[in-house]
Amino acid sequence: MKIGQIIKEKGASLSFEFFPPKEKAQEDRLFENITKLEKLKPDFVSVTYGAGGGTSKNTSQIIKRIKRETKLLPMPHLTCINQGTEELVAILEDYKKAGIENLLALRGDPPEVHGVPIVPKDVKCHANELEKLAAGVSDFSIGVAGYPEGHLESPDLKTDMKYMKLKVDAGAEFIITQMFFDNRYYYGFVERCEKAGINVPVIPGIMPIVDISRIKTFCDKCGATLPDRISQRLSKLGPTVGEAEEAGIEIITEQCADLMEHGVPYFHFFTLNQANFVTRVINNLGLRELSRK
């Protein structure tokens, strides 16, 4: 089944994202949570891919296991930074052989040296080029990433949108955004897309707030803004994990409710490989109605 077609026919979607664990015990725990989330009947699920292909085999393994052991529709992420054409074609051919019909095409984050991203000078592959390469291997339904606050490497939002348009023109059928915590960034991004002639669905990426220090680290790495109102709200809590989780669920429920009030019919949750937080937010909002029937 093609994700692009599903979204087009429904005019809505619910999806989850996982990351590939490095150890077997962690993988088994992940699948316990995948089983719980499967009951919510998402339209698709995605599995991330390490910088420079660092977890490529893990990603493929999780994708194939999801396809084999569940009724979920899996979509692998694939990055092309620091990977040659032959290697990428082999990965794409393997997915084709396994019956995988969907792909999230990304340039990928550059490797880091002492915590500093280093973009190789000879990088030739970008997301739009990976899309074209994938299209030459199989008729994948391809999604790409969007950046509500602009990509860290873009000098301004106009330049960022120029590259966004290149990716859509290369055949992307939908966009999944990077996390954001102030919905104004999402609304502004959608407006810029419309002005640029981009008319594919823009699916908001929703990040659970389960650990404020971890969220701040994520924000620092990707350039997302954590509003003061959220930081101050969480800083007033006691030391118990339960308090922080309850507050996080409340904050994300409010964020999603605002998106729904503005007519947004798509939701992609970064699960952090956990089921409870996402399940509770979805139940709070009645988002089960968006799920695949």
Residue pairs with C-beta under 8 A, 6 or more apart in sequence:
1 73
1 101
2 101
2 102
2 141
2 173
3 13
3 43
3 44
3 73
3 75
3 102
3 141
3 143
3 173
3 174
4 141
4 142
4 143
4 173
4 174
5 141
6 13
6 43
6 44
6 73
6 292
7 13
7 43
7 173
7 174
7 201
7 266
8 173
10 43
10 290
10 292
11 265
12 265
12 266
12 290
13 43
13 44
13 201
13 203
13 265
13 266
13 267
13 268
13 290
14 40
14 41
14 42
14 43
14 266
14 267
14 282
14 287
14 288
14 290
14 291
14 292
15 42
15 43
15 44
15 45
15 46
15 203
15 267
15 268
15 269
16 37
16 42
16 45
16 46
16 268
16 269
16 271
16 278
17 45
17 46
17 47
17 48
17 205
17 268
17 269
17 270
17 271
18 30
18 34
18 45
18 46
18 47
18 48
18 62
18 271
18 273
19 47
19 48
19 55
19 272
19 273
20 27
20 47
20 48
20 50
20 55
20 58
20 59
20 61
20 62
21 27
21 29
21 30
21 58
21 273
22 55
22 58
26 273
27 61
27 62
29 273
30 62
30 273
31 65
31 69
33 271
33 273
33 274
33 275
34 45
34 66
34 70
34 72
34 275
35 70
36 275
36 279
37 45
37 271
37 275
37 278
37 279
38 70
38 71
38 72
40 279
40 282
40 288
40 291
41 288
41 291
41 292
41 293
42 72
42 291
42 292
43 73
43 290
43 291
43 292
44 72
44 73
44 74
44 75
44 102
45 66
45 72
45 73
45 74
45 75
46 74
46 75
46 76
46 77
46 104
46 176
46 268
47 59
47 62
47 63
47 66
47 74
47 75
47 76
47 77
48 55
48 59
48 77
49 55
49 56
49 59
49 76
49 77
49 78
49 79
49 106
49 108
50 56
50 58
50 59
50 79
51 79
51 81
51 82
51 108
51 109
51 110
51 111
51 112
52 79
52 81
52 82
52 83
52 108
52 110
52 111
53 79
53 82
53 83
53 87
56 91
59 76
59 77
60 76
60 91
60 94
60 95
63 74
63 75
63 76
63 95
63 98
63 100
64 98
66 72
66 74
67 74
67 98
67 99
67 100
73 102
74 100
74 102
75 100
75 102
75 103
75 104
75 143
76 95
76 100
76 102
76 103
76 104
77 104
77 106
78 88
78 91
78 92
78 103
78 104
78 105
78 106
78 130
78 134
79 106
79 107
79 108
79 109
79 130
80 88
80 105
80 106
80 107
80 108
80 125
80 126
80 127
80 129
80 130
80 133
81 107
81 108
81 109
81 110
81 120
81 123
81 125
82 108
82 110
82 111
82 120
82 123
83 125
85 133
88 125
88 130
88 133
89 133
89 137
92 103
92 133
92 134
92 137
92 138
92 140
93 137
95 103
95 138
95 140
96 137
96 138
100 140
101 138
101 139
101 140
101 141
102 140
102 141
102 142
102 143
103 134
103 140
103 141
103 142
103 143
104 142
104 143
104 144
104 145
104 176
105 127
105 130
105 131
105 134
105 142
105 143
105 144
105 167
105 172
106 127
106 130
106 144
106 145
107 123
107 125
107 126
107 127
107 130
109 117
110 117
110 118
110 119
110 120
110 123
111 117
111 118
112 118
119 153
125 133
126 163
126 166
127 144
127 145
127 167
127 170
128 163
128 166
128 167
128 169
128 170
129 170
131 142
131 144
131 167
131 170
131 171
131 172
132 170
132 171
134 140
134 142
135 142
135 171
141 173
142 171
142 172
142 173
143 172
143 173
143 174
143 175
143 176
143 203
144 164
144 167
144 168
144 172
144 174
144 175
144 176
145 175
145 176
145 177
145 178
146 164
146 175
146 176
146 177
146 178
146 189
146 193
146 202
147 154
147 160
147 164
147 177
147 178
147 189
147 223
148 177
148 178
148 180
148 185
148 186
148 188
148 189
149 178
149 180
149 185
149 223
149 224
149 225
150 156
150 157
150 160
150 223
151 160
151 163
151 223
152 222
152 223
154 160
154 163
157 192
161 192
161 193
161 196
164 175
164 193
164 196
164 198
165 196
165 197
165 198
168 175
168 198
168 200
172 200
173 200
174 200
174 201
174 202
174 203
175 193
175 198
175 200
175 201
175 202
175 203
176 203
176 205
176 268
177 186
177 189
177 202
177 203
177 204
177 205
177 268
178 205
178 222
178 224
179 205
179 206
179 207
179 218
179 222
179 224
179 270
180 186
180 204
180 205
180 224
180 225
181 207
181 209
181 224
181 225
181 226
181 227
181 230
181 255
182 225
182 227
183 255
183 258
183 259
183 262
185 225
186 202
186 204
186 259
186 264
187 262
189 202
190 202
193 202
201 266
202 266
203 266
203 267
203 268
204 259
204 264
204 266
204 267
204 268
205 268
205 270
206 252
206 255
206 256
206 267
206 268
206 269
206 270
206 281
207 215
207 218
207 252
207 270
208 248
208 252
208 269
208 270
208 271
208 272
208 274
208 277
208 278
208 281
209 215
209 230
209 234
209 247
209 248
209 251
209 252
210 244
210 245
210 248
210 272
210 274
210 277
211 244
212 231
212 234
212 235
212 244
215 226
216 226
218 224
219 225
219 226
230 251
233 247
233 251
234 244
234 247
234 248
237 243
237 244
237 247
245 277
248 277
249 277
249 280
249 281
249 284
252 277
252 281
253 281
253 284
253 285
256 267
256 281
256 285
256 287
257 285
259 267
260 285
265 290
266 290
267 287
267 290
269 278
269 281
269 282
271 277
271 278
281 287
282 288
